[in-house]
Amino acid sequence: MRKIKIFDSTLRDGEQAPGASLNREQKLEIAKQLARLGVDVIEAGFAASSVGDFASVKEIAQQVKGPVICSLSRAKKEDIDASWNAVKYSDKPRIHVFIATSPIHMQKKLEKTPEEVLKIAIDSVKYAKSLCQDVEFTCEDAGRSELPFLYKIIEAVINEGATVINAPDTVGYTMPGEYSGIIRSIMKNVPNINKVEMSVHCHNDLGLATANSLSCIKEGVTQIECCVNGIGERAGNASLEEIVMAIETRKDFYDAMTNINTKEIYKTSRLVSSLTGMIVQPNKAIVGSNAFAHEAGIHQHGILKDKRTYEIMDAESVGINESKLVLGKHSGRAAFINKLKELGFELSKEEVEKAFVEFKALADKKKDVSDRDIEALISDEVMEIPETFALKSLDVRSGTAKKPTATVSITTKGRTLKATMTGSGPVDAAYKAITKLTKVKIQLLDYVIQAITGGTDALGEVMVRIKKDDRTFSGHGSDTDIIVSSAKAYLNAINKMVHSKKEKKPILAQL
């Protein structure tokens, strides 16, 4: 199989997206993750654009090993010098030189003739080559350039030592068949094209960046330029995860491969999203929260039988622990029963039927039904939980100059028990006292507070989730005093845990 190199421009083109600015520490963190991901080239920035960008590119070149470290340069000596002085610390440095080649860009932006642009390109590549062995040349706006001029300028810069040629669809204008045709023409009409790597770089203005990029694999390209999560100028760039997983999933079609460790994809996506503040849309291919989620009953039934019925990739292959069945009004009984198993409930057939009716009623009111909703529904509507432990009284003392202290009294089996404990806060102190009195060893997974009514005298509800061995239990409590609500919720969860040990129900597998 042919190898397709992945050129990642997240730190250069991606960071040019409005609102996606990163500091040096964040850029270095992303660069190190890109190296773990296995990208072949990291375009670390535009060294000449600012003192900060130069410092970031230099730091990445010094610290990140494995990928080629590249800096973008206009076809100007001062830009090329800045790029070289930043990337020269890398074991694999590259200078990336670009100049516009389309009539509209040459006339309106550069205000130069094609002959002038050709000379600038030749001179800049020649100078870059005198500094660095690896020089990439980009014909900006190649998608709208005249083919004869493209052939001429590409042939000329190859003669001056360019090692990679990039013919980008800079403004996302071309169609997949049209763009691949441009690449095919270049491969056919530039006599020395076999001496270089051929690269593509597509923007997503019409939503075709990934399609355009992939369409060129069979035309002979050996490098695809892309960004994590598809971020970048305007509507963004070709999405790295989409490019990689299309090649990985359809090796039979492309007869190609990449060096990417696909299990690092999701982690990389989350990191870039977190540091740039650019949220990944739920329906985003590969890394969106819904990419491996299923709500429709018929889909869920198929997935439970064999994931391949509705998933062409394993969620685990991109670093997601598992695909998920989202419970909602379209979900069927099979998915609901499967969720009950996951949550550790052991119900009789009659209890399952009652719970399913309650679930459907709840799903009509809510778009998605969470695990907490299911736990509360089963506990409140299906399972009658005896109060093994009941809160009798709670006294809390805390403040800026006091160590938070809680004295808790509970009743159990006709007796009253009392304990006083200190903690990092009043809730922590109360929970330590309850743990001492009930003698349970559990892990607190979630603690959520919400106001049921408005105002400072609002009735507050606390919801908790605890874990014992491999099972989880939820509890909730409400009171105008939030510390009392917290104690009630904790005891409610403990009572459910204690009751589950005493009353073993027929397992769901028997249904």
Buried (B, 14 or more C-beta within 10 A) or exposed (E): EEEBBBBBBBBBBBBBBEEBEBEBEBBBBBBBBBBEBBBBBBBBBBBBBEEBBBBBBBBBBBBBEBBBBBBBBBBBEEBBBBBBBBBBBBEBBBBBBBBBBBBEBBEEEBEBEBEEBBBBBBBBBBBBBEBBEBBBBBBBBBBBBEEEBBBBBBBBBBEBBBBBBBBBBBBBBBBBEBBBBBBBBBBEBBEEBEEBBBBBBBBBBBEBBBBBBBBBBBBBBBBBBBBBBBBBBEBBBBBBBBBBBBBBBEEEEBEBBBBBBBEBBBBBBBBBBEBBEBEBEEEBBBBBBEBBBBBBBEBBBBBBEEBEEBBEBBBBBBBBEEBBBBBBBBBBBBBBBBBBEEBBBBBBEEBBBBBBEBBBEBBEEEEEBEBBBBBBBBBEBBBEBEBBBEBEEBEBBBEEEEEBBBBBBBBBEEEEBEBBBBBEEBBBBBBBBBBBBBEBEBEBEEBEBEEEEEEEEEBBBBBBBBBBEEBBBBBBBBBEEBBBBBBBBBBBBBBBBBBBEEEEEBEBEEE
